[in-house]
Amino acid sequence: MKLGCIADDFTGATDLAGLLRRSGASVKLHFGLPEHPSDGSADIEILALKCRTEPVEKAVADCSAAAHWLLAGGAQTLYWKYCSTFDSTPQGNIGPVAEALMAITGQTQALYCPAFPENGRSVFMGHLFVGDQLLSESSLKDHPLTPMTDANLVRVLAPQVKGSVGLWNRIQQADNQSMPEHTHIVADAVEFNDLVRLIERTPRTVLLTGGSALAMPLPDKLGLSSSEPVADPTPGKAAVILSGSCSQMTNQQVAHWRSTGPSYQLKPSELNATAIEACLDWLDALPADAVGLIYATDTPEAVKASQAELGVAAAGELVEQAMATLAQRAYERGVRRFVVAGGETSGAVTQALGVREVLIGKEICPGVPWVYSGAAEDPLALALKSGNFGSPTFFNDALRLLEAN
C-alpha cells in the first residue's frame, strides 16, 4: 500500500474510491476499521468511517485508530477526506481530526481543499461555491445536521483548530507564491489543473485533506497509475433503491423515479415494526422484474417538522434503522443490487448487510462507482450515493450500467 485514505462517511469513501480507480491503480475500500492487518494486495486502501457528525472526541479517536492501521500496513501517504461541501460545525470534526493526524504523522501543516470542479464545487478567495451559488446560499444552508451558513472556509475552520488558519488563493498560486506559513491552509481551486498544481507543490511535511477530487492526482505522483482494464462481477438481477437523503438533488431523483417507477414512502413519525412489515409486503407484491424505491426523502420543511416532533438525532436514527432492516430483509429475499442515497443511510445499509470491504467497479457518475462484495459466485453490488451527487436520472442510470456489463 502506498496511499492510505480516511473518509468521514461511506458515500464519501466510495466517491473517493471511484475517482482513484480511474487511474488504474488497485483500490480496496473497507467499511469501518478492519479487524486484521492489511494484506498489502492493493495499491490504495480507504477506510470509510461514520464520523462526520460524531462527537469530536469520538471522531478523533476513530480517525486516529484508522491512521495507525494504515501506517502499520505500509501507507507512505495519508489523505483525510471529507465532504466537498465542507460539512462541519464550529466544534469540528474536520479541523480536530486533521490536527490529530498531524500529531501522528509528524507533519507540521495541513492543506484543506474541498473543491470538486467536475461536480460544481469550487473554492475562490477562500469561499466555497456549489455551482454558481455560495455555499451559504445553496440548499446546504438547510442541512439537517450540519447547516452551512458561511461560505468562507477560513472562518468556518478557525474555531475548530488550535493553530493559525490562512488562505492560499488562486492568484498567489498562479504567481508561484509559496504556501503560506500558517498551520492550517485553505487552498483555492476552480479547475482540475488547480488541484494538480496543489498536489505537485505541496511538500510531504503537509497533511493533505479535502474532498475526493484533490486526491485524484496522487496516483500519478506516487507512480500508481495503470491502463490495464478490470472486469466487474455480475450480481443477481433483483434490485431495490433505498433513499434516506433529503438533499435537493435526491429529492429530484426520487421525483423522477416516482414519475415512472413503483415507490413507497416512509415517514419517521410512523416508523415501527408494523410499518416496516407493511413496506416489505409492498416490496413482495411487486412483479419479479420490477425495481421498487423505498424512500424517507422529503422537503426541508417536512424534515424540520419531524425533527421538532422526534428530535434531530432520533429522527435520523429511526430512518437509518428502518433502512438497515429493509436491506437485510431484501437480501434474504434474493436482492443483490442495492442503490442507496445518503451517507448515513449508506452506512446503515452496508453495516446491516455485513459488508466490511469492497472492490471498486465502474463509475455511474463522477464520484459514485458500483462496488462489489461477497463470493465470486454470488456477488453483492452497491451504489452508495452522497445526497447531492448525480443527475435527476441517477437511479435509472445506476441500474442501466449494471445491465450493460
SENU-578533 format. One record per residue: x, y, z of N, C-alpha, C, O, CB in turn; residue in three letters. Coordinates in steps of 0.05 Angstrom, whole numbers, plus 5000, padded with zeros to 4 digits. Glycine has a CB too. Example, Ala and Ser with C-alpha at 12.3 -4.5 7.8 and 13.67 -1.06 7.14 Angstrom:
<nudos>
526448865156524649105156526449345156528549345169522649115181ALA/525749555142527349795143525850015157526850235161528249885114SER/
</nudos>
This chain:
<nudos>
501749765000500050005000501850255000503650285016498150005024MET/501250434981502750684981501050924990502151125000503750734953LYS/498450904986496651124994494451025012493050835006495451264969LEU/494251145036492151075055490351305059491251535064493350975081GLY/487751255058485751475059483751415082482951195086484351515033CYS/482951625095480851615116478551795107478952025101481951705144ILE/476151685105473851835096471851845119471551665135472551705071ALA/470352075120468652125143465852015140464252025159468452415148ASP/465151895117462651755114462851555091464851555076460251945110ASP/460851375088461151155070460851245041462251145023459050945076PHE/459051425035458751515007461151674999462051654976456151675003THR/462251845017464651995010466951805004468651864987465352175033GLY/467051585018469251395014468951254986470951224972469251175035ALA/466451184978466151064952466551264930467651204908463350944949THR/465851514935466451734917469451744912470351744889465452004928ASP/471051754933473951764931475051524917476751544900475151794959LEU/474051284924474951034913474551034883476250944867473650794926ALA/472151124874471551124845473451304830474351234808468751204841GLY/474051534841475751724827478651624826480051644806475751994840LEU/479551504848482251394848482551144830484651094818483151314876LEU/480250994827480350764809480650844780481650684764477750604812ARG/479951084773480351184745483251164737483851134713479351464742ARG/485051184756487951184750488950904741491150884730489551274774SER/487350704746488150434740489550294764490150054762490050434717GLY/489950444785491050324810488950134822486550174819491950544830ALA/489949934837488149764851487249894877488850004892489449484857SER/484549894882483450034904481649854921479849724910481750284894VAL/482249834946480549684965479349874985480750044996482249464979LYS/476749844989475250015008474249855031472949645027472950164993LEU/474849945055473949805079471849975093472150215095476349745099HIS/469649855102467549985117468149945147467649725157464749895109PHE/469050145161469850125188472750035190474049975170468049925203GLY/473750035215476549955220476749645217475449505232477450045248LEU/478549545200478749255196479849125222481249245238480649195173PRO/479048875225479848725249482648605246483948545265477848505255GLU/483548575221486148455215487948655200486948845188485748195199HIS/490548615201492348785187491948775157490748585147495248715194PRO/492848985143492648985114494248755102496448685112493649255103SER/493148635080494648425067496448535045497848385032492748215055ASP/496348795041498148925022497548864993499248914976500948835027GLY/495148764987494448684959493648924942493548894917492248484960SER/493049154954492049384938494049614940495449644960489349474948ALA/494149764918495850004918494850214937496350364950496150114890ASP/492150234938490850444954488750304972487150144963489450654935ILE/488750374997486650275015485350515028486550705036487850085037GLU/482650495030481050705041479350595064478150385062479150835019ILE/479350745087477750665109475350855111475751095114479350665136LEU/472950745108470550905109469450895138468750685148468350805089ALA/469351125151468351145178465651295177464851405157470351295196LEU/464351295200461851455203462351665224461151665245459351265211LYS/464051855218464952045238464352335231465252515245467952015242CYS/462852385209462352655202460852805224461353045229460752665176ARG/458852675236457252815256457552685284455952735302454352805248THR/459652525288460152415314461152635333462052845324462252195313GLU/460952605359462252785378465252805371466452605362461952685407PRO/466353045375469153095366471052885377472752785362470053375374VAL/470852825403472752635415472652365402474752235398472252615445GLU/470252265396470052005383471152015355472451825346467151915383LYS/470552225340471552255312474552255312475752115295470452515299ALA/475752395331478752405332479852125339481752045327479652615353VAL/478551995358479551725366479251525342481051375337477951625390ALA/476951535329476551345307478551395284479651205273473651365296ASP/478851645277480651715255483651665262485251585245480352005246CYS/484251695288487051635296487551335294489751255285487451735325SER/485651175302485950885300486250805271487750625264483550735313ALA/484650935253484850875225487550945214488750795198482651025209ALA/488651175222491351255213493451055222495250985206491951535224ALA/493350965246495350775256495150515240497150395233494950715286HIS/492650425233492350175218493550215190494950035180489350105215TRP/493050435177494050485150497150505150498450385133492850735138LEU/498250645169501150675171502450405177504650345166501950885192LEU/501250245194502349975200502249805176503849615173500749845223ALA/500349855157500149695133502049795111502049685089497349705123GLY/503549995116505550085097504850345082506350425064505949875077GLY/502750475089501950725075504250935077505150995098499350845086ALA/505051035053507151235052505951515053507351705060508751195027GLN/503451545046502051795046499251765058497851565051501851915017THR/498451945075495751945086494152165074495152385068495851965117LEU/491552115070489652315060487152315077485952105082488952265030TYR/486352555086483852585103481752695085481852925077484352765128TRP/479652535079477552605060474952675075473952515092477152385040LYS/473852905068471252985079469553085056470453085033471553205101TYR/467153175061465253245040466153495025467353675036462453295052CYS/465553504999466253724982464553974989464954184977465853664953SER/462753955008461254185018462254255046460954415060458254135018THR/464554145055465854215079464054195103464154355122467054495077PHE/462253995103460253965124461653955151463153765156458553715119ASP/461054145168462354145194460854345212458854465204465254225192SER/461754365237460554555256462854715269465154635264458854405278THR/462354915285464555065298466254885316468554955322463455285314PRO/465154655324466754465341468454275325470354165336464754315359GLN/467754225301469154025284467153875266464853965265470753835301GLY/467953665252470253505260472653525242474653395246469353215262ASN/472553695221474653695201477253785213479253635210473853885178ILE/477354005227479854115238481053945260483453885258479354385248GLY/479453865280480653695301481853435291483953345301478553645322PRO/480553305272481653055261484253115247486252965250479652925241VAL/484353335231486853405217489153445237491353355233486453655200ALA/488553585259490653625279491553365292493953335298489653815301GLU/489753185296490452925307492252765288494152635296487952755314ALA/491552775262493152625243495952755240497852605236491752625216LEU/496053015241498653145240500453055264502853015260498353455241MET/499253025287500752935310501852655306504052585315499052945336ALA/500252485293501052215288503252195267505252045270498652045279ILE/503052345245504952335223507352505227509452465214503552405197THR/507252705245509452895249509453115229511353275228512052745248GLY/507353135213507153355193506453615208505153615229505053295172GLN/507453835197507354095211505154275201504554475214509954225210THR/504054215178501854385167499754195155500253965150502954575146GLN/497354315150495254165136494054345115493554585119493054075156ALA/493654225091492354365068489454275066488954035068493954305042LEU/487654465062484754405061483754505034483954735027483254535084TYR/482554315018481354394992479054204985479553994975483454404970CYS/476554284991474354114984473354144955471354014948472054175002PRO/474754294939473854334911473554074896475153894899475754524897ALA/471454064879470853834862469753954836467253944832468953624875PHE/471354074819470454214796468454054778466554164767472754304779PRO/468953794776467253624759464453614769462553564754468453344757GLU/464053654795461453654807460553924816458653954832461353464831ASN/461754134805460854404810461654524837460554724845457954414808GLY/463654404850464654514875467254654870469154534860464954294897ARG/467454914877469855064872470455244896468555324911469755234846SER/472955304900473755484922475255724909477255684895475555344943VAL/474255964914475556204903475656414925473656484938474056314878PHE/478056524930478556714951477556604978476456754995477256984945MET/477856344981477156215006474156155009473356045030478056375028GLY/472556224990469656184991468855944975469755904952468156434981HIS/467255764986466355524973463755574957461855684968465955294993LEU/463855504932461455534915460355254908461855064903462255684889PHE/457755234907456355004897455055084871452955224871454154894918VAL/456155004849455355124823455955414823458255494828452255074818GLY/453955584817454455874816453456004842453256254843452955994792ASP/452855844862451955954888454055934909455455734910449355824896GLN/454156134926455756094951454555874967452155834967455856364967LEU/456255724981455355504998453055595016451155445020457655395014LEU/453355835027451455935047448756015034446856065048452656165061SER/448656025007446256094993445055854979442955874966446656314974GLU/446355614981445455374968443655224987443055315010447855194960SER/442654994978440854824995442354725020440954635039439854594979SER/445054735020446554635043446054805068446654725090449454625037LEU/445055045064444455215087442255085105441955155128443555495079LYS/440754905093438554765107439254485115437454325122436054775091ASP/441854405113442554135120441654075149442154235167445654085118HIS/440253845153439053785179441153755202440453795225437353545177PRO/443553665195445553615216447853815216448753895238446653335213LEU/448753895193450954095191450154315172451254335150453553945181THR/448354495181447554715163449954895158451254995176445254875176PRO/450554945132452855105124451955385118451055445095454354975100MET/452155565137451155845134453356045129452856285127449655925159THR/455855945126458056125119459755995097460655765101459856185145ASP/460256135075461756025053464756075056466355965041460756135027ALA/465556235075468356305079469756085095469256065120468756575093ASN/471355915082472355675096474455745117474755595136473555495075LEU/475855965114477656055135476156115160476956035182479256305126VAL/473856245158472256305182470956045193470756025217470056505175ARG/470155865175468955615185471055445200470355325221467855455161VAL/473455435190475555265202476755375227477355225246477755215181LEU/477055635229478555755251477655675279479355615296478356055248ALA/474955665284474155595312474755305319474655235342471255645315PRO/475255135299475654855304478454775312478854565324474854695279GLN/480454945306483254865308484755045328483855265334484554875281VAL/487054945336488755095355490755265340491455485349490254895373LYS/491655175317493655325302492455545285490055565283495255135284GLY/494155705273493255925256492155825230492855615220495556125251SER/490255975218488955905193489456125173489056365179485955855197VAL/490256045148490756245127489756145101488755915098493656305125GLY/489956315081488956255054491156265033492856445033486756455046LEU/491256065016493056054993491256084968490155894957494755784991TRP/490856334960488856384940489956324912492356284908487856674941ASN/488156324893488856244865490756444852492456354836486256224849ARG/490556694859492456894847495256844857497156854842491557184853ILE/495456794883498056724894499256474882501656464876497856694925GLN/497556274878498556024866499556074838501655974830496255814866GLN/497956224822498756284794501356444792502856414773496456434780ALA/501856604813504356764813506656604825508756714830503857014830ASP/506156344830508156164842509156254869511356204877510556144823ASN/507356384884507956454911507956214929506256034925506156674922GLN/509756194948509955954965507455934982505956124987512455974982SER/507055694991504855635010505255805035507455835045504755335018MET/503155925045503356085070504455925093504355675092500656205077PRO/505456055114506655915136504755855158505555755179508956085147GLU/502155905154500155835174500155535179500955375161497355935166HIS/499155445201498955155207496855035190497154805180498355115237THR/494555165186492355065171491855255147491455495150489755045188HIS/491955135123491855295098489455215081489454985072494455275083ILE/487555395077485455355058486455425030487555645027482855515065VAL/486055255010487155304983484855334963482955174963488955074975ALA/485155534946483255574924483655354903485855254899483555854911ASP/481555284889481655114865479055144850476855104861482154814872ALA/479155214824476855254808476755044785474554964776476855534796VAL/479054964776479354774754480954534764482454554784480654904729GLU/480754314749482254074757485254134757486754034774481653844738PHE/486254294738489054354737490054494762492354474770489654524713ASN/488154644775488954764801489554554822491354584838486654944811ASP/487954334822488454114841491053974835492553904853486153914839LEU/491653934809494253814802496553984812498553884822494453774771VAL/496254244808498454424817498754414847501054424857497854714808ARG/496554404862496754384891498254134900499954144917493954394903LEU/497553904887498853654895501853674888503553584903497553414880ILE/502453784865505253804857506953984875509253934880505453904828GLU/505654184886507154394900506954364931508254514945506254664893ARG/505454174940505154134969507353934979507353704970502354024976THR/509054024997511253845007510153625025507853645034513354005022PRO/511753425029510853195045510553265074509353105089512852965042ARG/511553495083511153575111508353685116507653755138513153785118THR/506653685095503953795097501953575094502053415075503454015075VAL/500053545113497953355111495853445090494953675090496553315139LEU/495253265072493253325051490453255061489953035070493853175025LEU/488653445059485853405067484053535047484753745035485353515096THR/481753425042479953555023477653365014477253155026481453644999GLY/476353444993474353274980475753064964478253044965472553444962GLY/474252904950475452684935477152774912479052634904473352494926SER/476453004900477853084875480753164880482453114863476353324863ALA/481453274903484153354909485953104909488353124903484353494935LEU/484952874915486552624916487052514888488852344885485252424933ALA/485552604868485752474842488552484829489352294817483852604823MET/490152704833492852704821494852534836497052494827493852984820PRO/494152434860496052294876497052034864499451984866494852224903LEU/495351864851496551614839498751674819500751524818494351464825PRO/498451884803500651954785503152034800505351944793499752184766ASP/502752204820505152294835506552064849508952064852504252504856LYS/504951864858506151634873506851404854507751194864504151544894LEU/506451434828507251224809505450984810506350764806510051144814GLY/502751024814500950804817499150764793497650574792499250844841LEU/499250944773497350934751497850694733500150604730497451184734SER/495750574721495950344704493650354684491550474689495850074720SER/494050244660492050244639490649974635489049944617493250334613SER/491249774652490049514648487149504658486549584680491749304664GLU/485249424641482449414649481849194668483248984668480649384624PRO/479849234685479049034705476048974700474449154699479549124734VAL/475348714698472548644694471048654720472048564741472348364681ALA/468548754719466848764743465348504746464748374726464949004741ASP/464648424771462948194775460148234764459348464757462748124805PRO/458548024762455848034753453947934774453747694778455447874726THR/452648114789450848034810448147944800447447984777450448264830PRO/446547814817443847734810442147974802442848204809442547594833GLY/439947924788438348134775436648294795436148534790436648024754LYS/435748174816433848314834435148564847437448554856432848124856ALA/433648784847434749034856432649194873430249144870435649204832ALA/433749374889432049554905433549824908435949834907431249434933VAL/431950034910433050304915432250394943429850384949432150504893ILE/434150484959433550574986434650864989437050914985434950395008LEU/432851044995433651334996432951455023430651485030432351484973SER/435051535038434651675063435451965062434752115080436151535084GLY/436952045041437852315038435452505033433552435020439852345016SER/435652745044433652945039434853185024433753415026432353045065CYS/437053145010438353364995436553444972434753304964441053274986SER/437153674961435653784939435853594915433753544902436654064931GLN/438253494908438553324885437153054890435852944872441453274879MET/437352934914435952684919432952714916431652534907436752574946THR/431952944925429052994921428352984892426252884884428253264934ASN/430053104875429553094846429652804835428052724819431553274831GLN/431652654845431952374836429552204845428652034829434552254847GLN/428652244869426252094878423852174861422252004853425652154908VAL/423452434856421252524840421352404812419252324801421152824838ALA/423752394800424052284773423251984773421751894755426852324763HIS/424251834792423651554793420651514797419451334784425151404815TRP/419451664815416651624821414851684797412551584796415851804845ARG/415851844778414151904755413651664737411851664721415452134739SER/415451464739415151224722415350964737414450754727417251234700THR/416550964761417050704775415650684801414650884812420050674779GLY/415350444812414050404838415650514861418050494861413450104842PRO/414150624881415550744903413850724929411450684928416151044898SER/415250744951413950714977415250904997417750895001414050414988TYR/413751085009414951295026414751205056412651105065413551555022GLN/416951255070417051205099416951475113418351665105419551045107LEU/415351505134415251745150416551695177415651505191412351845153LYS/418551845185419851795211417951775234418351615252421952015216PRO/415851945235414051945257412251695258411051645279412252185255SER/412251535237410551305236412151045235411050825231408751315212GLU/414751055238416450825234416450645259417150725281419350905229LEU/415550405255415650195275415649925261415649915236413150215295ASN/415549705276415749445264413449395245413749265224415749225285ALA/411049495251408749455234409149595207408449495186406149555248THR/410149845208410649995184412749855166412449855142411650285191ALA/414749745178416849605162415649355149416249295126419249535180ILE/413949205164412748975152410849045129410748905109411148815174GLU/409449275132407749365110409349435085408549375063406049605119ALA/411749555090413449615067414549365054414649355029415849795077CYS/415249165070416248915059413948775043414548655022417248735081LEU/411548785053409348665038408948795011408448664991406748685055ASP/409349065011409149214985411349124966410949074943409349514990TRP/413849094978416049004961415648724950416148674926418749014977LEU/414548544966414048274957411948264935411948084919413148104981ASP/410048454936407848444917408548554889407048534870405548604928ALA/411048674887411848774861412348544841413148334850414348954864LEU/412048594816412748384796415748314798417348474807412148484767PRO/416448074791419147974795421248144782423448164792419347684785ALA/420648274759422648424745422448724752423848884739422248394715ASP/420848804771420549084779422549164800423448994816417649144789ALA/423449414799425249524819423649734835422549924823427749644806VAL/423549694861422049884878423850084892426050014899420349734898GLY/422850324895424250534910422850564938420450604939424250804895LEU/424450534959423450584986424950834996427350844997423950335005ILE/423451035004424751295010423551435034421151425040424551474986TYR/425351565048424651745070425352025062425052215078426051665097ALA/426152065038426852325027424452515028422252435022427852304998THR/424952755037422752945039423753235037426153275035421152905066ASP/421953425038422753705035423953805061423653685082420253875028THR/425554025060426754135085424654205106425054165130428254395078PRO/422254295097420154355116419154115131418754115155417854495102GLU/418753895116417853645128419953525146419353415167417153445106ALA/422553545139424653445155424753595182424953475203427353475141VAL/424553865180424554025205422153955223422453955247424454325198LYS/419853905211417553825227417953565241417253535265415053805208ALA/419153365228419753115240421853145263421553025284420852915219SER/423853315258425853355278424653495303425453435325428153525267GLN/422853685298421553825320419853625337419753655361419754045310ALA/418653435324417053235338418653025352417952955375415153105318GLU/420752925339422252695349424952765360426052615376422552495327LEU/426052995352428853065359430553005334430052815319429852905383GLY/432653165330434353135307435652855305435452725284436553355307VAL/436952775326438352515326436352285323436852105308440052485351ALA/434152295338432252075338430952035311430651815302430152125359ALA/430352255298429052235271430952105252430151925236428252515260ALA/433552185252435452055234435951765241436151595222438052205236GLY/436051695267436551425275434251235267434751005259437051405304GLU/431851335269429551175261429651095232429150875224426851325267LEU/430351295215430551235186432851045181432450855165431051505170VAL/435151085193437450905189436750625197437350435182439851005204GLU/435550595220434850325230432850185211433049945206433650335258GLN/430850335202428950225183430250135157429649915147426650425178ALA/431950305146433250235121435149995125435349825107434950475111MET/436449975147438149745153436549485154437249285142439649785180ALA/434249495168432549265169431449185142431448955135430149315188THR/430549385127429549325100431649215082431049035066428349585087LEU/434149305084436249205067436748905074437148745056438849365071ALA/436848845100437248565108435048385097435648165086437348545139GLN/432648475100430348305092430248285061429548075051427748425102ARG/431048495047431048485018433248285009432848134990431648765006ALA/435548285022437648105015436747815019437247635003440248155032TYR/435347765041434247495047432347405025432047165020432847485074GLU/431047595012429147544990430447514963429147484943426947754989ARG/433147544962434647494938435647744924436847734903432947354919GLY/435147984936436148234923439248244926440348194947434948484937VAL/440548304903443448314903444448584891446848634890444648084887ARG/442648754883443349014873441949234890439549254890442549044842ARG/443549394904442549594922443549864913445949914911443349534951PHE/441650044906442350324901441450484926439150474934440850434875VAL/443350614938442850744964443651044963445851104954444450604987VAL/441851214971442251504971442451614999440651575015440051654955ALA/444751745005445151875031447451745046447651495047442651855047GLY/449151905057451551805071450851635095451851415099453252025079GLY/449051735113448351595137446751335130447151125142446751765156GLU/445051365110443551125101445450915089445050675095441451205080THR/447350995074449350805062450850665084451350425082451250955044SER/451650815105453050695127451350485141452250265147453950905147GLY/448850555146447050365159446550115142446449895153444350505165ALA/446250145116445649925098448049735096447749495099444850015070VAL/450449845092452849675089453349525115454149295114455249845081THR/453049655137453449515163451449295167452049085177453349715186GLN/448949355160446849155163447248905145446648685153444049275156ALA/448448945122449048725103451648585110452448395096449048835075LEU/453048685130455548555138457848605118459648445117455148265141GLY/457648825103459648885083461949035097461549255108458549055060VAL/464348915097466649045110468749145091470249335098467848845129ARG/468849025067470649135047469649075019468148875015473549015050GLU/470349245000469349214973471449274952473449414958466849394968VAL/471049154928472649234905471149444890468649444889473248984887LEU/472649624877471349854864470949794834472749704820473150104867ILE/468549854825467849804797467450054781468650264788465349644795GLY/465850044760465450264742463950494755462250444773463950174716LYS/464550734747463050974757460351004743460150974719464751224753GLU/458351074760455751134749455651424740454551494719453551084770ILE/456851594757457151884752459651964767460651814783454552044760CYS/460652204762463052284776462852254807461152374820463752574770PRO/464652084817464752044846462951824857462951784881464052294859GLY/461451684840459651474850460051224833458951194812456651564849VAL/461651034843462050774829460250564839459150584862464950684830PRO/459850354824458750104835461049974850463349974842457649914812TRP/460449854873462449704889461349424893458949374894463049844916VAL/463149224897462448944898463548804923465848854931463348804873TYR/461948634934462748484958461648194955460048144937461648614984SER/462648024973461547754973463147564956465147634943458747754965GLY/462247314955463547104940463247154910461247274901462446824947ALA/465147054894465147094865462646974852461647084832467646974853ALA/461646754864459346614851456746754860454646694848459346324860GLU/456746924879454247064888454947344897454647404921452846904910ASP/455947514879456847784888454547964895452247934885458547914866PRO/455048154912453248364920454148624909456548694911452948384952LEU/452448774896453149034884451749264899449449244905452349044854ALA/453249474905452249704919453049964904455349994896453349714948LEU/451150134901451650414891450950594915448650634922449950484865ALA/453050714927452750874951453151164943455351254938454750794973LEU/450951314943450951594932450751804954448851794970448751624912LYS/452551994954452252234971449752384961448952374938454652414969SER/448452514980445852634975445752814950443852794934445052794997GLY/447752984947447653184925448953094899449153254880448953444935ASN/449952854898451352754874449352644854447152564861453352544881PHE/450252644828448652524807446652714795446252934804447152284818GLY/445452624773443452774759440652674768440452484782443752754728SER/438452804759435852714766435252424758433552294769433752894754PRO/436652324738436152054728438051844741438351624730436552044697THR/439351914763441451744774440551464779441951274772442451864800PHE/438251424791437351154798437150974772438050754772434651154812PHE/435951094752435850944726438650894714439150684704434151104706ASN/440351104716443051074705444550854719445950704706444551344708ASP/444350834745445750634760444950354752446650184747445350674790ALA/442450304750441450034743442049964714442749744708438450024748LEU/441950164697442550124669445450044664446049874647441850364652ARG/447250164680450150104677450649804684452349684671451750284695LEU/449349704704449749424711448749244689449949034683448349354737LEU/446449314677445349154655447249154631447348964615442649274646GLU/448949364628450749384606453249214609454749174590451549664601ALA/453849124634456248964639456248704624458148554626456548914669ASN/
</nudos>
